[in-house]
Amino acid sequence: MKKIFCLVFLLISTLYAQDTTRSQAFKQNQFFRPTVFKAKYPSYSLLAGYLLVTEANRGDPFAQHELGLRYLLGQGFSPDTVKSIYWIRKAVDQNFPSARYNYGILLFNGIGVPWNPFEAYLNFKIAGGMGLPEAQFAYGLSLTDNLIVNRNLTEAYTFINRSASAGYEPAKEVLKQFKKMNILIPADSIKTQNNNLSQDQIANLIQSEWNLDYYDFDTKEEENIDNQLTETLNKNSSELKKMFGINEGLISSSLTDTSGIGILKFAADNGSPEALLIFGRLYEKGYMLQKDLVLSASYYLRAYRLGSFKAGEYLFQLFQQESFNKLIKDRIVNKDADAMYVWAGLTALGMNNQISNQQAFDFLTNAVKNNHVPSMIELGLLYSSGAIVAKNKSKAIDFWELAKNSDSKEAEIRIAFIELTETPKSDSKLNNVRILEKAVNEGSSFAQSLLGYCYEKGIGVIENKAQAVKLYRHSAQRGNQSAQNSLKRMYDEIRPTDEEFIIYSEN
């Protein structure tokens, strides 16, 4: 099954008084931040404001760009986004490379102008073609996914290599990722380079430090999997928090166990599909935990429900094993709640036709009587969707409330989102937004996707398409198919009809 991958490039730069440019890009697990950079050209930084305005009005693109940045950052002038865009656009109209690059950043992040990644791409492309290393880098990265234009790794390598050759440090780091995956494109073989990389290679390229849901256990030698998982869980707490999307500065006081397994459990409890996936693999293979195929399947099912397609693959593979089928049936006879949850869940997903819908419902009901929280969530999902039972949103909420009372973060997130989208009470909206924001900071990619929808539609927050894209993108990187679909939909809704922007395939 196709894995999800998505381009993430952070165009983060800081404006200094000197004629220097510092940018930080390709930084994992952080959202976009509005930023500009100062061009490596003659500066008007020491001129009085009136002289700068005079030169800008005379048509000097350097002065126009500088004036636009000052209005944007409030340096020497009162902050004024409208005036900032006006003057930066003046410089863009004169094809000033740094203005095109900075205008591209503003477009990509929806700062002062409507979010438009396509127009941003064109500005990066033009500025990159004029030799600006930062723009070459941004343009090259935009060619590594299928959201703006069709993926073209040959072209991407060419421009990122040019940027690196010009001394741009982020580009050098990305080239290292190319080389790690043996994506080397010498000048004499560019025309014959094969762009059809595996999804895992692309995922590693565009998100070099994030390798959890893309963790391809099947391609590793069996004896090495244990070592690789152990190495992952032995990382220091800061690294692990970053890997699972847990905000270091806003971490909940409930995280008292900062060991690898402790952080993994915290992330799993907070709706991290990556953590749930790894728990499933640990139980399946008996690495660091006692082997338990039923528990493994339970974690895979939970991860799949939160959007991890890889977890769905592993769950299906387990189901194909005759020994697993016998084991789970034996456990059901003994009233094992995890076994009943998995067998019913497989039925609801259409993978299991060995029992009726009524039997699946009864299994979940019995598991709930044993206070099995995942079964409460599952029954809520079934009533919400109308799968195997008649659709009944009120009953869905009842089961999620039951799970919430058992400290289920996922249930709390689902209820908060329902109240946001369906309850007109404004006094509860702020609290529910805060619930989603807290869950995002605690590593929930599910909450990221839901909060993205709120920003896209302006529900409980001020509508912000760019912020919605950032949240969807981050969630999609972590394996959430729904977020990936929402991300693609947002791009398609404003996609120009030009041939260059028509996506023909997804490798």
C-alpha positions in Angstrom: 0.0 0.0 0.0 1.2 3.4 -0.9 2.9 5.3 2.0 2.3 9.0 2.5 5.0 11.5 2.0 5.0 15.2 1.7 7.4 18.0 1.0 8.3 20.2 4.0 10.6 23.1 3.5 11.0 25.8 6.1 12.1 29.1 4.6 13.4 30.6 7.8 15.7 33.6 7.6 16.6 36.5 9.8 17.2 40.1 8.7 20.4 41.6 10.0 21.8 45.1 9.8 24.8 43.7 7.9 24.7 42.6 4.3 24.5 38.9 5.3 21.9 36.3 4.9 21.2 33.5 7.3 18.5 31.0 6.6 17.5 27.8 8.3 15.5 25.4 6.2 14.4 21.8 6.1 14.0 21.8 9.9 11.9 18.9 11.1 8.8 19.0 13.3 8.4 22.8 13.4 5.8 24.9 11.7 6.5 27.6 9.2 7.4 31.0 10.6 7.1 34.3 8.7 10.5 35.4 7.6 12.5 37.4 5.2 16.1 37.7 4.4 18.3 40.6 3.5 19.7 40.6 0.0 23.4 40.4 -0.6 23.3 43.7 -2.4 24.1 47.4 -1.5 22.0 48.3 1.5 20.2 51.4 2.5 20.2 50.4 6.1 22.1 53.5 7.3 20.1 56.0 5.3 17.5 58.1 6.9 13.9 57.0 6.3 13.0 59.9 4.1 16.0 59.2 1.8 15.0 55.6 1.5 11.5 56.5 0.5 12.8 59.0 -2.0 15.0 56.4 -3.7 12.2 53.9 -3.7 9.9 56.4 -5.3 12.6 57.0 -8.0 12.3 53.3 -8.9 15.4 51.9 -7.2 14.6 48.2 -6.7 17.1 47.9 -3.9 15.4 50.7 -2.0 11.9 49.4 -2.8 12.8 46.0 -1.4 14.5 47.4 1.7 11.5 49.7 2.4 9.1 46.8 2.0 11.1 44.8 4.5 11.2 47.7 7.0 7.5 48.1 6.8 7.1 44.3 7.3 9.3 44.2 10.3 8.6 47.6 11.8 12.2 48.7 11.5 12.3 52.5 11.3 8.7 52.6 10.2 5.4 51.6 11.8 4.6 48.0 10.8 2.3 48.1 7.8 1.7 44.9 5.9 -0.1 46.6 3.1 2.7 49.1 2.4 5.2 46.3 2.8 3.6 44.2 0.1 3.2 47.3 -2.1 6.9 48.1 -2.1 8.1 44.5 -2.3 5.8 44.0 -5.3 7.4 47.1 -6.9 10.8 45.4 -6.6 9.3 42.1 -7.9 8.0 44.0 -11.0 11.5 44.9 -11.7 12.6 41.3 -11.3 14.8 41.9 -8.3 15.8 38.4 -7.2 15.7 38.8 -3.5 12.3 40.6 -3.7 10.9 37.6 -5.7 12.3 35.2 -3.1 10.8 37.1 -0.2 7.5 37.6 -1.9 7.5 33.9 -2.5 7.9 33.4 1.2 5.0 35.7 1.9 2.8 33.9 -0.6 3.7 30.5 0.7 2.9 31.5 4.2 -0.1 33.7 3.5 1.5 36.8 5.1 -0.2 39.9 3.9 -1.4 38.1 0.7 -3.7 35.1 0.2 -1.9 31.8 0.5 -0.7 30.8 -3.0 2.0 28.1 -3.2 1.8 28.2 -7.0 2.7 31.8 -7.4 5.3 31.4 -4.7 6.8 28.5 -6.7 7.0 30.7 -9.8 8.8 33.4 -7.9 11.3 30.9 -6.4 11.8 29.5 -9.9 12.6 32.9 -11.4 14.8 34.1 -8.6 16.6 30.7 -8.6 17.2 31.0 -12.3 18.8 34.4 -11.7 21.3 32.8 -9.4 19.9 33.4 -5.9 21.1 30.4 -3.8 18.1 30.6 -1.3 15.6 30.6 -4.2 17.5 27.8 -5.9 17.1 25.7 -2.8 13.4 26.6 -2.4 12.7 25.8 -6.0 14.6 22.5 -5.8 12.7 21.4 -2.8 9.4 22.2 -4.4 10.2 19.6 -7.0 10.4 16.8 -4.5 6.7 16.2 -4.0 3.6 16.1 -6.1 1.6 19.0 -4.7 2.7 22.0 -6.7 4.2 20.3 -9.8 5.1 16.8 -10.7 8.1 15.4 -8.9 11.4 15.9 -10.8 14.4 14.7 -8.7 16.8 15.4 -11.5 15.9 19.1 -11.6 15.6 19.2 -7.8 19.2 17.8 -7.5 20.5 20.3 -10.1 19.2 23.4 -8.3 19.9 22.2 -4.8 23.4 21.4 -5.9 23.8 24.9 -7.4 22.6 26.4 -4.1 25.1 24.2 -2.1 27.9 25.1 -4.5 27.2 28.8 -3.8 27.7 28.0 -0.1 24.1 27.8 1.1 24.4 25.5 4.2 20.8 24.1 4.2 21.3 22.9 0.6 24.5 21.2 1.6 22.6 19.3 4.3 20.0 18.2 1.8 22.7 17.0 -0.6 23.9 14.7 2.2 20.5 13.1 2.2 20.7 12.6 -1.5 24.0 10.9 -1.1 22.9 8.7 1.8 20.3 7.3 -0.6 22.7 7.0 -3.5 20.9 9.7 -5.4 23.9 11.1 -7.2 23.3 12.9 -10.5 26.6 13.8 -12.2 26.5 16.2 -15.0 27.1 13.6 -17.7 24.1 11.4 -16.6 21.4 13.9 -15.7 19.3 13.0 -18.7 19.2 9.4 -17.8 18.5 9.7 -14.1 15.6 7.6 -12.9 13.2 9.6 -10.8 11.2 6.7 -9.6 12.6 6.3 -6.1 10.9 4.2 -3.5 8.5 5.9 -1.1 10.9 5.3 1.8 13.7 7.0 -0.1 11.6 10.0 -0.8 10.4 10.2 2.8 13.9 10.1 4.1 14.9 12.8 1.6 12.2 15.2 2.5 12.1 14.6 6.2 15.5 13.2 7.1 15.0 12.9 10.8 11.5 11.6 10.8 11.5 7.8 10.1 8.8 6.2 12.2 5.7 5.5 10.1 8.0 5.2 7.1 10.1 2.8 9.1 10.4 -0.1 6.6 10.8 -3.1 8.8 10.3 -5.4 5.9 13.3 -4.3 4.0 15.7 -4.7 7.0 17.4 -7.9 7.8 15.4 -9.6 10.6 18.3 -9.7 13.0 18.9 -6.0 12.7 15.3 -4.9 13.5 15.8 -5.4 17.2 19.0 -3.2 17.2 17.3 -0.5 15.2 14.3 -0.3 17.4 16.5 -0.3 20.5 18.6 2.4 19.1 15.5 4.5 18.4 14.2 4.1 22.0 17.6 4.7 23.5 17.7 8.2 22.1 17.7 11.0 24.7 14.4 12.4 25.8 14.6 15.6 23.7 15.3 13.6 20.5 12.4 11.2 21.2 10.0 14.0 22.0 10.9 15.7 18.7 10.5 12.4 16.8 7.0 12.0 18.2 6.0 15.6 17.7 5.9 16.4 21.4 6.6 20.1 22.1 9.5 20.3 24.5 8.5 23.6 26.0 4.8 22.8 26.5 5.0 19.2 27.7 2.4 17.9 30.0 3.3 17.3 33.6 1.8 13.8 33.2 5.0 12.7 31.4 6.9 11.4 34.4 8.7 8.5 32.8 11.3 10.0 30.3 12.7 6.6 29.3 12.3 5.5 25.7 9.4 3.2 26.5 7.9 5.9 28.8 7.9 8.6 26.1 6.7 6.0 23.6 3.7 5.2 25.9 3.0 8.9 26.4 3.0 9.5 22.7 0.8 6.5 22.0 -1.7 7.6 24.7 -1.9 11.0 23.1 -2.7 9.7 19.7 0.6 9.3 18.0 0.2 6.8 15.1 4.0 6.4 15.0 4.2 5.3 18.6 1.2 3.0 18.3 2.9 1.4 15.2 6.1 0.9 17.1 4.4 -0.7 20.1 2.6 -3.0 17.7 5.9 -4.0 16.1 7.6 -4.5 19.5 4.8 -6.8 20.6 4.7 -8.7 17.3 8.4 -9.4 17.3 8.9 -9.7 21.1 11.5 -6.9 21.1 11.9 -5.3 24.6 8.4 -6.5 25.4 6.9 -9.9 25.8 5.6 -11.2 22.5 1.9 -10.9 22.2 0.3 -11.0 18.7 -3.1 -9.9 20.0 -1.8 -6.8 21.7 0.3 -6.2 18.6 -2.9 -6.3 16.4 -4.7 -4.0 18.9 -2.0 -1.4 18.6 -1.9 -1.7 14.8 -5.7 -1.3 14.7 -5.5 1.9 16.8 -2.8 3.3 14.7 -4.7 2.5 11.5 -7.8 4.2 12.9 -5.6 7.3 13.3 -4.5 7.2 9.7 -1.4 5.0 9.6 -1.7 2.9 6.4 1.5 1.0 7.3 -0.2 -0.2 10.5 -3.1 -1.4 8.3 -0.6 -3.4 6.2 0.8 -5.1 9.3 -2.6 -5.8 10.7 -3.7 -7.4 7.5 -0.5 -9.5 7.4 -1.2 -10.8 10.9 -4.7 -11.7 9.9 -3.4 -13.8 7.1 -1.6 -16.1 9.6 -3.5 -19.2 10.6 -1.8 -19.3 13.9 -3.0 -15.7 14.7 -6.6 -16.6 13.8 -6.5 -19.6 16.2 -4.8 -17.5 18.9 -7.3 -14.7 18.8 -10.3 -17.1 18.8 -8.9 -18.9 21.9 -8.4 -15.6 23.6 -12.0 -14.6 22.8 -13.3 -17.8 24.4 -11.5 -16.6 27.6 -13.3 -13.2 27.3 -10.0 -11.3 26.4 -11.0 -7.7 25.7 -8.1 -7.0 23.3 -9.0 -10.1 21.3 -12.7 -9.1 21.1 -11.7 -5.6 20.1 -9.4 -6.7 17.3 -11.8 -9.3 15.9 -14.6 -6.9 15.9 -12.4 -4.1 14.4 -11.3 -6.4 11.6 -14.9 -7.1 10.8 -15.8 -3.4 10.8 -12.9 -2.8 8.4 -14.1 -5.5 6.0 -11.1 -7.7 6.6 -12.9 -10.4 8.6 -16.1 -12.2 7.4 -15.9 -15.0 9.9 -18.4 -13.3 12.2 -21.6 -11.3 11.7 -21.9 -7.6 12.3 -24.1 -8.4 15.3 -21.4 -10.6 16.8 -18.8 -7.9 16.2 -21.0 -5.4 18.0 -21.5 -7.8 20.9 -17.8 -8.4 21.2 -17.2 -4.7 21.5 -20.1 -4.3 24.0 -18.6 -7.0 26.2 -15.2 -5.4 26.0 -16.6 -2.1 27.0 -18.2 -3.8 30.1 -14.6 -4.7 31.0 -13.7 -1.0 30.7 -11.7 -1.5 27.5 -11.2 2.0 26.3 -10.2 1.2 22.6 -13.5 -0.6 22.3 -15.4 2.5 23.6 -13.6 4.5 20.9 -14.4 1.9 18.3 -18.1 1.8 19.1 -18.2 5.6 18.9 -16.6 5.4 15.5 -19.1 2.8 14.3 -22.1 4.8 15.5 -20.6 7.9 14.0 -20.0 6.4 10.6 -23.0 4.0 10.5 -20.7 1.0 9.9 -22.2 -2.4 11.1 -24.7 -0.4 13.2 -27.3 2.2 12.4 -25.8 5.7 12.4 -26.4 7.5 15.7 -24.2 10.5 16.5 -25.7 10.8 20.0 -24.7 7.3 20.9 -21.3 7.9 19.3 -20.7 10.8 21.7 -22.0 8.8 24.6 -19.3 6.2 24.0 -16.6 8.8 23.6 -17.7 10.5 26.8 -17.4 7.1 28.5 -13.8 6.8 27.1 -13.0 10.4 28.0 -14.1 9.7 31.6 -11.5 6.9 31.5 -8.8 9.5 30.6 -8.8 8.8 26.8 -7.1 11.7 25.0 -8.4 10.6 21.7 -12.0 10.7 23.0 -11.4 14.2 24.4 -10.1 15.3 21.0 -13.1 13.9 19.2 -15.6 15.4 21.5 -13.9 18.8 21.4 -14.0 18.8 17.6 -17.7 17.8 17.4 -18.5 20.6 19.8 -16.5 23.1 17.8 -18.1 22.2 14.5 -21.7 21.6 15.7 -22.2 23.6 18.8 -22.9 27.3 18.4 -21.9 28.3 21.9 -19.0 30.7 21.5 -17.9 30.3 25.1 -17.1 26.7 24.6 -15.2 27.1 21.3 -12.1 28.7 22.9 -11.8 25.9 25.4 -12.2 23.3 22.7 -9.6 25.0 20.5 -7.3 24.9 23.5 -7.9 21.2 23.9 -6.9 20.6 20.3 -3.8 22.9 20.6 -2.7 21.1 23.8 -3.1 17.7 22.0 -1.0 19.0 19.1 1.7 20.0 21.5 1.6 16.6 23.1 2.2 14.9 19.8 -1.3 14.1 18.4 -1.2 14.1 14.6 -5.0 13.4 14.7 -5.5 16.7 16.6 -3.2 18.4 14.0 -5.5 17.4 11.2 -8.6 18.5 13.1 -7.1 21.8 14.0 -6.0 22.2 10.4 -9.7 21.9 9.4 -10.7 24.5 11.9 -8.1 27.0 10.5 -9.2 26.1 6.9 -12.9 26.8 7.6 -12.5 29.5 10.3 -14.1 27.4 13.0 -13.3 28.7 16.5 -10.3 30.5 15.1 -9.7 33.1 12.5 -9.6 31.5 9.0 -6.0 31.0 8.0 -5.4 28.8 4.9 -1.7 28.8 5.3 -1.9 27.7 8.9 -4.3 25.0 7.9 -1.8 23.8 5.3 1.0 23.7 7.8 -1.0 21.6 10.2 -2.3 19.2 7.5 1.2 18.9 6.1 2.7 18.0 9.5 0.0 15.5 10.2 0.3 14.0 6.7 4.1 13.5 7.2 3.3 11.4 10.2 1.1 9.0 8.3 -2.4 10.6 8.5 -4.1 9.8 5.2 -7.0 12.2 5.9 -4.6 15.1 6.4 -2.8 14.2 3.2 -6.1 14.2 1.3 -7.1 17.5 2.8 -3.7 19.0 1.9 -4.0 17.9 -1.7 -7.6 19.1 -1.8 -6.5 22.6 -0.7 -3.9 22.7 -3.4 -6.3 21.4 -6.0 -8.9 24.0 -5.1 -6.6 26.9 -6.3 -4.5 24.9 -8.8 -3.9 27.0 -12.0 -4.9 25.4 -15.3 -1.4 25.9 -16.7 0.2 22.7 -18.0 3.1 23.1 -15.6 0.8 22.6 -12.6 -1.1 19.6 -13.7 -0.2 16.5 -11.6 -0.2 13.5 -13.8 1.1 10.8 -11.5 2.3 10.1 -8.0 5.3 7.8 -8.0 
